[in-house]
Amino acid sequence: MTSASAPEFLVVIPARLGSTRLPRKPLADIGGKPMVVRVAERAKQSLAKQVVVATDSAEILAACQAHQIECILTRDDHATGTDRIAEVAHLLKLPEQTLVVNVQGDEPAIPAELINQVALALASNPDCAISTVAVAISDPKEIANPNVVKVVLNRANHALYFSRAAIPFVRDPDASSQEGSGYLRHIGIYAYRAAFLHAYARLKPAPAEQAEALEQLRALWYGYQIAVHIAPETPPAGVDTPEDLERIRQTF
């Protein structure tokens, strides 16, 4: 994608120090820089007009300032990253049609082009409030793994439902035609219209969201449409464990 064809968007990276599996994860050193700084630097390789870290931590704020990364201090009572980004949208007084890409703070190897593509997917679907990414999967272990979120789409590549279950359920795997029954793995990067972010704080959690522990189901529950870009390959994994951290350090 060229800058001429790219929509205008900004990236917000939510980052908090609390992490059960990897304490103080955003500040973990990767090649001499904190992880959150590495993520922001990768996001700056995209076509975003602005990259902002959103945090509740004075330490993360100081680390970003030391590396000339724009950072906004937010409240410390946000339940999700989306809530934190919604506060940033309010603080920056973003116009309703502004596109905001949520890049997770533990994705230092995220491809810049994937950031561009999720923004383009939303810009290309004016009837959608959100866009996200999926990749095809065929490994039975992944399909059955509840930690791998699956998504089913309609013919316009808008999300019908996200689930930790194996959806769609293939009733007759021996049927000669299984067109449309391929499995898609959801990748957790989102773009939002600021209008949705301004409304998000007023939306109560949805029953399906609480059952599946998937916050994107709240948007579907309230009738918002989600466009899904199907990526040609799975992006590098994020950092959740000490083993993940050592793996990513090797790449830097």
N, C-alpha and C positions, 0 to 999 in steps of 0.2 A: 504494500500500500504506500502511495506517495503522499506527501503533505498536501498536495493539491486535491487529492481525492478523500482525504481523511476528514471526519467531522471534528468540530472543536469540542474538546473535553478536558477535564482535569482528573487527576488521580488522588485519592485519599487513602492513606495507609493507616488503619487502626492498629494501635500497639499498646499493650498493657503489660506490666511486669508479672502479674499473677499467672503462673503456669504450673500445673501439677506434675506433668511428666518431665519438664525441662525448666527448672526455676530460672527466672530472670532472662528468659529466652531472647527478647529483643536486643539485649545488650551483649549477648554471646559474641565472642571475638571470632571473626572470619577474616583471616588474612590481614589483621591489623586494624579492622574497622568493625563496629557493632553491626549485628545482623540487620537491624532496622535501617541503618545507613546503606548497607549493601542493597536492600530491597528498593530503597528510594533511588539509588543510583541506577539500578536496572530500570525502574519506571521512567526515569529521565531519558532513557534510550528510546522510549516510545514517542509518539507524536503528541503527547499531552502538553497542553499549554501551561500547566501548573501541576506540581507534585507537592502534596502536603502530608505530613505525618500527624495523626490525631492521637493524643495520649492523655492519660491521667497521671503520668509520672514526671516529676521534676527532673529525675535522672535521665529519662529518655529525652526530654526537652533539651537538657544541657548537651547530651551526646549529639543530637541533631544540629544544634547551634554551632557546636565545635567543628562540624563538617559542612557548614553552610547549607543545611537542609531545612526547608521551611517546616515549622512544627507549631501546632496549636494545642494548648492545654485545655482539656475538656473535663467534664464532671467525672467523678470516680464511681458513680452508681449505675452505669450503663450495663444492661444485661447482655447486650450483643454488640458486635462490631457495627452492625447497621444502625443501632441507636446512636453510637458514637459519631458515625458519619452524618447522621441526621442533625446532630448538634452543630457540626461543622457547617452544614448547608445553611443552618439558621444563622450562625455567627458571621458567615461570609455574605449573607443576604443574597443567595444565589437565585437568579430568575428561574421560573418554573420549568422552562425547557432546557436548562443547563444539563449536560451529561456528566455524570460523576462515576468514575470507575473505582471500585473497591478492590484494591490489591492487598491480600493478606500479608501481615508483617513477618511471616515465617516462610516467604517464597523468594529467597535471594537469587534463584536461578530461573525465575519466570521469564519466558520469552517476551521480548518487547512487542513482537508482532501479535502475540495473543492479546495483549492489552489493547492494541489498535483494533483488532478484529471484534472484540466484545463491544467496543464503543461503536464501531461501524454497524454491528448487528442491531443495536438499539436505534441508531440514527436512521437505519433503513426500514424500521418498523414503527411508524409514527403512532400506531394504535397500541403499542406496548409501553409499559412503565418501567420494565426491567429487561435486561438481557443477561445471558450467561452462556456457558460452554459445556459441551458434552463430547465424548469420544466413543467410538464403537468398541465393545468388548465381546469376547467369545469364550474366555477361560471360565469353565464351570465353577471354579473356586471363587473367582471374583464375583460372578453372578450371584452366588449363594451367600457371599460375605455381607453381613449387615452393615459393616463399616464402609462398604462401597455403595454409594447412593446411585440409584438408577432413575432414569427419567423416560417418560413416554410422551411423544409429540403428536400434534395433529398435522394435517397436510401442509400447513403454512410454517411448520417448524416452531410452533408455539407450544409451550409445556402444557400437557394435560394433567400430569401428576408426577411428583417425586416420591420415591420410597426407598427404604432400606431392604424391602422385599424384592424378590426376583420378578420384576414386571417388565413386559407383559408376561402373564402366565401362559405358557404354550401347552394347550390342552392335548394336542395330538402331535408329538414331535416326529412321528413317522409319516406325517402327511406330505404329499409330493410338493406342495407349495407352502412356504413359510414367509412369503413376502410380507414385510411390515412387522415381523416378529423379532427383528434384531435388537440386541440389548445395547443401551447407551449408558455410559457412566457419566455422572455429573461431575464437572470440574468446578471447584468453588471460587470462581471469579465472577463478579457481577458489574454491570453498569446500570445506573438508575437515572431516571429523570428527577430533577430536584423537586418537582411537584409531589412525587411519591414520597421522597424523604421528608418533606414538610408534613405530610399526612401520617407518616409511619408511627410517630410517637403516640398518636391517638387511636391506633388500631390495637384492640385487645388480642392476645394470643388465640389462635384457632385450635379447635379440638384435634384436627389431624396433625397440626404442628406440634402440639404437646405429646401426642402419641408417638410420633416418629422422631421427635427432637430435630426437626428441620424447619428453620425459620422462614424459608422461602414459601412454605405452604400457607403462611399467613397472607401473603400477597394473593395467591390463588383463591383463598377462602373469601376474600373481600372483592373478588372480581377483576383484579389487575391481571393483565396478560404479560407473559414472560417469553421473549424471543430467545431461541437457543441456536447458537452457532455450533456446527459440528466440525470440530478440529480434525485435521488429517492424522495427527498422532498425539499420544499422551504427553503432556508437558512434564518436565522434571518434578519429582516429588518435593513437597515442602519439608520443613524441619519440625518434627514432633518429639523426637527422642534423642538421647546422647549419641546413639549410633548414626542417626540422620545427620547430626551436626558434624561428626567426624567425616562422613561421606562428602558433605558439601564443602568442608574445609579443603579437601583434596583437590577440588575443582578450582580453588583460588590459590 
